[in-house]
Protein backbone atom coordinates (compact mmCIF):
# COMPACT_ATOMS: atom_id res chain seq x y z
CA UNK A 1 0.00 0.00 0.00
CA UNK A 2 2.89 2.39 0.72
CA UNK A 3 3.99 2.12 -2.91
CA UNK A 4 0.46 2.90 -4.14
CA UNK A 5 0.17 5.93 -1.86
CA UNK A 6 3.53 7.30 -2.98
CA UNK A 7 2.42 6.73 -6.57
CA UNK A 8 -0.55 8.99 -5.93
CA UNK A 9 1.45 11.66 -4.16
CA UNK A 10 4.10 11.78 -6.88
CA UNK A 11 1.69 11.78 -9.83
CA UNK A 12 0.25 15.30 -10.22
CA UNK A 13 -3.00 14.14 -11.86
CA UNK A 14 -3.70 11.37 -9.33
CA UNK A 15 -2.75 13.72 -6.51
CA UNK A 16 -5.16 16.43 -7.73
CA UNK A 17 -7.98 13.92 -8.07
CA UNK A 18 -7.32 12.34 -4.68
CA UNK A 19 -7.15 15.70 -2.88
CA UNK A 20 -10.33 16.96 -4.57
CA UNK A 21 -12.23 13.79 -3.65
CA UNK A 22 -10.93 14.09 -0.08
CA UNK A 23 -11.92 17.77 0.08
CA UNK A 24 -15.44 17.10 -1.23
CA UNK A 25 -16.04 14.01 0.88
CA UNK A 26 -17.96 12.48 -2.02
CA UNK A 27 -17.92 13.57 -5.65
CA UNK A 28 -18.56 12.44 -9.20
CA UNK A 29 -16.38 12.16 -12.29
CA UNK A 30 -18.49 14.97 -13.77
CA UNK A 31 -17.49 17.30 -10.92
CA UNK A 32 -13.84 16.28 -11.26
CA UNK A 33 -13.95 16.85 -15.02
CA UNK A 34 -15.47 20.31 -14.56
CA UNK A 35 -12.98 21.18 -11.81
CA UNK A 36 -9.96 19.94 -13.76
CA UNK A 37 -10.75 20.80 -17.38
CA UNK A 38 -7.07 20.27 -18.22
CA UNK A 39 -7.37 16.50 -17.58
CA UNK A 40 -8.67 14.69 -20.69
CA UNK A 41 -11.78 12.59 -19.88
CA UNK A 42 -10.10 9.32 -20.90
CA UNK A 43 -7.21 10.04 -18.52
CA UNK A 44 -9.61 11.02 -15.73
CA UNK A 45 -11.61 7.79 -16.01
CA UNK A 46 -8.46 5.67 -16.35
CA UNK A 47 -7.03 7.12 -13.12
CA UNK A 48 -10.34 6.81 -11.27
CA UNK A 49 -10.53 3.15 -12.27
CA UNK A 50 -6.92 2.51 -11.26
CA UNK A 51 -7.34 4.31 -7.93
CA UNK A 52 -10.55 2.34 -7.27
CA UNK A 53 -8.81 -0.95 -8.12
CA UNK A 54 -5.95 0.03 -5.79
CA UNK A 55 -8.55 0.64 -3.04
CA UNK A 56 -7.45 4.25 -2.54
CA UNK A 57 -10.90 5.55 -3.47
CA UNK A 58 -14.21 3.72 -3.47
CA UNK A 59 -17.54 3.97 -5.22
CA UNK A 60 -20.15 4.95 -2.64
CA UNK A 61 -23.12 5.44 -4.95
CA UNK A 62 -24.20 4.73 -8.52
CA UNK A 63 -27.19 6.20 -10.34
CA UNK A 64 -28.44 5.91 -13.89
CA UNK A 65 -28.20 9.26 -15.70
CA UNK A 66 -29.43 9.36 -19.33
CA UNK A 67 -28.35 5.81 -20.08
CA UNK A 68 -24.98 6.07 -18.34
CA UNK A 69 -24.01 4.97 -14.87
CA UNK A 70 -22.77 7.91 -12.77
CA UNK A 71 -20.54 6.87 -9.89
CA UNK A 72 -19.93 8.85 -6.74
CA UNK A 73 -16.44 8.45 -5.30
CA UNK A 74 -15.02 8.85 -1.79
CA UNK A 75 -11.58 8.34 -0.29
CA UNK A 76 -11.10 4.79 0.99
CA UNK A 77 -7.92 5.28 3.03
CA UNK A 78 -6.70 7.57 5.77
CA UNK A 79 -3.53 9.04 4.29
CA UNK A 80 -2.35 10.53 7.59
CA UNK A 81 -2.79 7.13 9.27
CA UNK A 82 -0.70 5.44 6.54
CA UNK A 83 2.03 8.05 6.91
CA UNK A 84 1.97 7.67 10.70
CA UNK A 85 2.37 3.90 10.22
CA UNK A 86 5.51 4.57 8.20
CA UNK A 87 6.84 6.84 10.94
CA UNK A 88 6.03 4.32 13.67
CA UNK A 89 7.82 1.53 11.83
CA UNK A 90 10.83 3.86 11.57
CA UNK A 91 12.08 1.61 8.79
CA UNK A 92 15.00 3.05 6.87
CA UNK A 93 14.21 0.67 4.00
CA UNK A 94 10.56 1.77 3.72
CA UNK A 95 11.56 5.42 4.09
CA UNK A 96 14.15 5.09 1.31
CA UNK A 97 11.61 3.34 -0.94
CA UNK A 98 9.11 6.15 -0.38
CA UNK A 99 11.77 8.77 -1.08
CA UNK A 100 12.86 7.05 -4.30
CA UNK A 101 9.26 6.95 -5.51
CA UNK A 102 8.93 10.65 -4.71
CA UNK A 103 12.11 11.47 -6.65
CA UNK A 104 11.18 9.22 -9.56
CA UNK A 105 7.81 10.96 -9.78
CA UNK A 106 9.54 14.31 -10.11
CA UNK A 107 12.08 12.88 -12.55
CA UNK A 108 9.21 11.64 -14.73
CA UNK A 109 7.65 15.12 -14.77
CA UNK A 110 10.95 16.66 -15.86
CA UNK A 111 11.60 13.90 -18.41
CA UNK A 112 8.17 14.32 -20.01
CA UNK A 113 8.70 18.08 -20.16
CA UNK A 114 12.21 17.79 -21.64
CA UNK A 115 11.00 15.41 -24.36
CA UNK A 116 8.58 18.02 -25.70
CA UNK A 117 9.47 20.08 -28.75
CA UNK A 118 9.92 23.82 -28.32
CA UNK A 119 10.34 23.93 -24.54
CA UNK A 120 11.19 27.27 -22.99
CA UNK A 121 12.62 26.64 -19.53
CA UNK A 122 12.67 30.29 -18.46
CA UNK A 123 9.21 31.11 -19.81
CA UNK A 124 7.70 27.91 -18.40
CA UNK A 125 8.95 28.85 -14.92
CA UNK A 126 10.53 25.48 -14.25
CA UNK A 127 13.52 25.05 -12.00
CA UNK A 128 15.12 23.53 -8.98
CA UNK A 129 17.50 24.66 -6.28
CA UNK A 130 19.29 23.47 -3.19
CA UNK A 131 19.70 25.59 -0.07
CA UNK A 132 21.99 24.03 2.56
CA UNK A 133 21.02 25.66 5.87
CA UNK A 134 22.20 25.22 9.44
CA UNK A 135 18.99 25.11 11.49
CA UNK A 136 17.87 24.15 14.95
CA UNK A 137 14.87 21.82 15.12
CA UNK A 138 12.67 24.80 16.05
CA UNK A 139 13.98 26.87 13.13
CA UNK A 140 13.34 23.98 10.74
CA UNK A 141 9.76 23.53 12.01
CA UNK A 142 9.14 27.26 11.63
CA UNK A 143 10.51 27.26 8.09
CA UNK A 144 8.38 24.27 7.04
CA UNK A 145 5.29 25.91 8.57
CA UNK A 146 5.98 29.12 6.60
CA UNK A 147 6.38 27.17 3.36
CA UNK A 148 3.04 25.42 3.97
CA UNK A 149 1.39 28.78 4.73
CA UNK A 150 2.83 30.29 1.54
CA UNK A 151 1.41 27.48 -0.60
CA UNK A 152 -1.99 27.11 1.12
CA UNK A 153 -3.73 30.10 -0.59
CA UNK A 154 -3.21 28.40 -3.96
CA UNK A 155 -4.48 24.93 -2.96
CA UNK A 156 -7.95 25.39 -4.42
CA UNK A 157 -7.12 27.33 -7.58
CA UNK A 158 -9.30 25.99 -10.37
CA UNK A 159 -7.75 24.99 -13.67
CA UNK A 160 -8.00 27.79 -16.25
CA UNK A 161 -6.38 28.60 -19.59
CA UNK A 162 -4.01 30.98 -17.81
CA UNK A 163 -3.05 28.52 -15.06
CA UNK A 164 -0.56 25.76 -15.76
CA UNK A 165 -0.11 22.79 -13.46
CA UNK A 166 3.18 23.02 -11.56
CA UNK A 167 4.23 20.52 -8.92
CA UNK A 168 6.19 22.03 -6.05
CA UNK A 169 8.09 19.56 -3.92
CA UNK A 170 10.00 20.23 -0.77
CA UNK A 171 12.71 17.84 0.37
CA UNK A 172 14.28 18.13 3.79
CA UNK A 173 17.35 15.97 3.99
CA UNK A 174 18.24 14.11 7.16
CA UNK A 175 20.83 15.98 9.23
CA UNK A 176 24.37 15.61 7.93
CA UNK A 177 27.17 14.47 10.20
CA UNK A 178 30.22 16.63 9.76
Backbone torsions as a table, in degrees:
resi	resn	phi	psi	omega
1	UNK	NA	-34.6	179.8
2	UNK	-58.0	-41.0	-179.6
3	UNK	-63.9	-41.1	179.8
4	UNK	-64.7	-44.0	-179.8
5	UNK	-63.1	-45.1	178.8
6	UNK	-64.2	-33.3	176.4
7	UNK	-62.1	-35.4	177.4
8	UNK	-72.0	-45.3	-176.8
9	UNK	-68.4	-25.7	-178.1
10	UNK	-97.2	-6.8	177.2
11	UNK	-102.5	114.0	-173.5
12	UNK	-59.1	-35.8	-179.7
13	UNK	-70.8	-49.3	178.6
14	UNK	-60.6	-40.1	-178.7
15	UNK	-63.4	-45.4	178.2
16	UNK	-59.6	-45.6	-178.8
17	UNK	-63.9	-47.1	-179.6
18	UNK	-59.0	-47.8	-177.4
19	UNK	-65.8	-36.2	178.3
20	UNK	-68.2	-42.3	178.0
21	UNK	-62.9	-43.0	179.1
22	UNK	-62.5	-43.2	-179.4
23	UNK	-63.4	-41.5	-177.4
24	UNK	-77.4	-23.4	-173.7
25	UNK	87.5	-60.0	174.4
26	UNK	-141.9	139.6	179.2
27	UNK	-157.7	167.2	-177.9
28	UNK	-107.7	165.4	175.5
29	UNK	-62.7	-33.5	178.6
30	UNK	-60.7	-47.2	177.9
31	UNK	-60.7	-44.5	-179.2
32	UNK	-63.3	-39.7	179.1
33	UNK	-65.3	-40.3	177.9
34	UNK	-69.6	-37.5	-179.1
35	UNK	-70.8	-38.5	-176.9
36	UNK	-119.0	72.3	-177.8
37	UNK	-65.2	-13.9	178.9
38	UNK	-80.6	-9.9	179.1
39	UNK	-94.4	117.6	178.4
40	UNK	-59.4	142.8	-177.9
41	UNK	-53.5	-40.6	-179.5
42	UNK	-62.4	-40.6	178.6
43	UNK	-66.1	-43.6	179.0
44	UNK	-57.1	-51.3	-178.0
45	UNK	-67.0	-35.9	177.8
46	UNK	-62.7	-45.1	179.9
47	UNK	-68.6	-39.1	177.5
48	UNK	-61.7	-41.7	178.9
49	UNK	-65.1	-45.1	-179.8
50	UNK	-63.0	-43.3	-179.1
51	UNK	-67.9	-32.3	175.6
52	UNK	-69.9	-44.7	178.0
53	UNK	-61.7	-34.5	178.9
54	UNK	-80.4	-0.9	178.0
55	UNK	63.2	32.0	175.4
56	UNK	-90.0	-36.8	172.1
57	UNK	-123.8	164.4	-179.7
58	UNK	-138.7	156.5	175.2
59	UNK	-88.3	120.9	-177.8
60	UNK	-105.7	-11.5	178.9
61	UNK	-161.6	149.7	175.2
62	UNK	-139.8	131.1	176.3
63	UNK	-134.5	150.9	178.2
64	UNK	-82.5	123.4	177.8
65	UNK	-128.4	110.6	179.3
66	UNK	46.1	51.4	175.3
67	UNK	83.2	-6.3	178.8
68	UNK	-114.4	153.7	178.6
69	UNK	-93.6	115.7	178.5
70	UNK	-96.6	123.1	-179.1
71	UNK	-100.3	144.1	173.6
72	UNK	-108.5	129.5	-175.2
73	UNK	-108.5	151.3	173.7
74	UNK	-142.6	159.3	177.7
75	UNK	-70.5	138.2	-177.1
76	UNK	-106.8	-5.0	-178.5
77	UNK	-130.9	157.0	174.0
78	UNK	-99.6	102.0	-175.6
79	UNK	-60.7	-40.0	-179.4
80	UNK	-66.4	-34.6	177.6
81	UNK	-65.6	-42.2	179.8
82	UNK	-64.3	-40.3	178.8
83	UNK	-67.7	-39.3	177.3
84	UNK	-63.7	-35.2	175.3
85	UNK	-60.6	-42.9	178.6
86	UNK	-61.9	-42.3	179.4
87	UNK	-65.6	-41.4	-179.4
88	UNK	-65.0	-38.8	177.9
89	UNK	-65.0	-29.9	179.5
90	UNK	49.1	39.8	-178.0
91	UNK	-89.0	117.3	176.6
92	UNK	-60.2	-37.6	-179.0
93	UNK	-65.1	-46.5	179.7
94	UNK	-67.0	-37.6	179.3
95	UNK	-64.4	-44.2	179.8
96	UNK	-64.8	-40.3	178.0
97	UNK	-61.8	-44.1	178.6
98	UNK	-62.9	-42.3	179.9
99	UNK	-64.0	-43.8	179.3
100	UNK	-61.3	-40.1	177.9
101	UNK	-64.6	-39.2	177.6
102	UNK	-61.0	-49.6	-178.9
103	UNK	-64.1	-43.1	179.8
104	UNK	-63.6	-34.6	175.9
105	UNK	-62.0	-43.7	177.5
106	UNK	-67.7	-41.4	179.5
107	UNK	-60.0	-38.9	178.7
108	UNK	-64.4	-40.4	177.3
109	UNK	-60.3	-46.2	-179.7
110	UNK	-66.3	-41.5	-179.5
111	UNK	-62.2	-46.4	179.0
112	UNK	-60.7	-41.2	178.2
113	UNK	-63.7	-48.0	-175.1
114	UNK	-67.9	-21.2	178.0
115	UNK	-79.2	-14.8	-178.4
116	UNK	-71.8	150.1	173.1
117	UNK	-77.3	151.3	172.8
118	UNK	59.3	41.6	175.5
119	UNK	-72.9	154.6	175.9
120	UNK	-137.2	92.6	-172.5
121	UNK	-56.1	-46.3	-178.5
122	UNK	-66.7	-46.9	-178.2
123	UNK	-67.2	-33.6	-178.5
124	UNK	-80.1	-2.8	175.1
125	UNK	58.6	40.8	177.0
126	UNK	-98.5	153.2	177.8
127	UNK	173.3	176.3	176.9
128	UNK	-155.9	155.4	179.9
129	UNK	-153.7	165.2	177.8
130	UNK	-131.2	132.9	-178.6
131	UNK	-129.7	88.1	177.2
132	UNK	-66.0	123.6	-176.4
133	UNK	-131.7	138.3	170.0
134	UNK	-88.5	117.8	-175.3
135	UNK	-137.8	144.5	168.9
136	UNK	-76.7	167.4	177.0
137	UNK	-58.5	-41.6	179.4
138	UNK	-64.3	-42.3	179.1
139	UNK	-63.8	-40.4	178.9
140	UNK	-64.2	-45.2	178.7
141	UNK	-61.3	-40.1	178.3
142	UNK	-64.2	-43.5	179.6
143	UNK	-62.7	-46.4	179.6
144	UNK	-62.0	-40.8	178.5
145	UNK	-62.1	-41.9	179.7
146	UNK	-66.3	-37.4	177.6
147	UNK	-64.4	-45.8	177.4
148	UNK	-58.4	-44.5	-179.3
149	UNK	-64.5	-34.5	179.3
150	UNK	-69.0	-33.7	-177.6
151	UNK	-83.8	-34.1	-173.2
152	UNK	-49.2	-42.2	-178.5
153	UNK	-61.5	-16.6	-177.2
154	UNK	-101.3	-2.1	-176.4
155	UNK	-54.1	-39.7	-172.3
156	UNK	-106.1	18.6	176.9
157	UNK	-61.0	128.2	176.1
158	UNK	-75.6	158.0	175.9
159	UNK	-71.7	130.7	175.4
160	UNK	-137.3	173.2	177.9
161	UNK	-63.3	-30.9	-178.4
162	UNK	-80.5	-26.5	-176.6
163	UNK	-92.1	131.2	175.9
164	UNK	-110.5	144.1	179.4
165	UNK	-73.9	120.2	173.5
166	UNK	-120.3	139.7	174.5
167	UNK	-105.3	123.9	179.7
168	UNK	-109.7	120.3	180.0
169	UNK	-115.9	143.6	176.8
170	UNK	-120.7	128.1	177.9
171	UNK	-118.7	126.8	174.4
172	UNK	-112.2	112.9	-178.0
173	UNK	-72.0	155.4	172.6
174	UNK	-61.9	157.7	-180.0
175	UNK	-61.8	142.9	-178.7
176	UNK	-94.4	134.2	174.1
177	UNK	-83.7	131.7	-179.1
178	UNK	-99.7	NA	NA
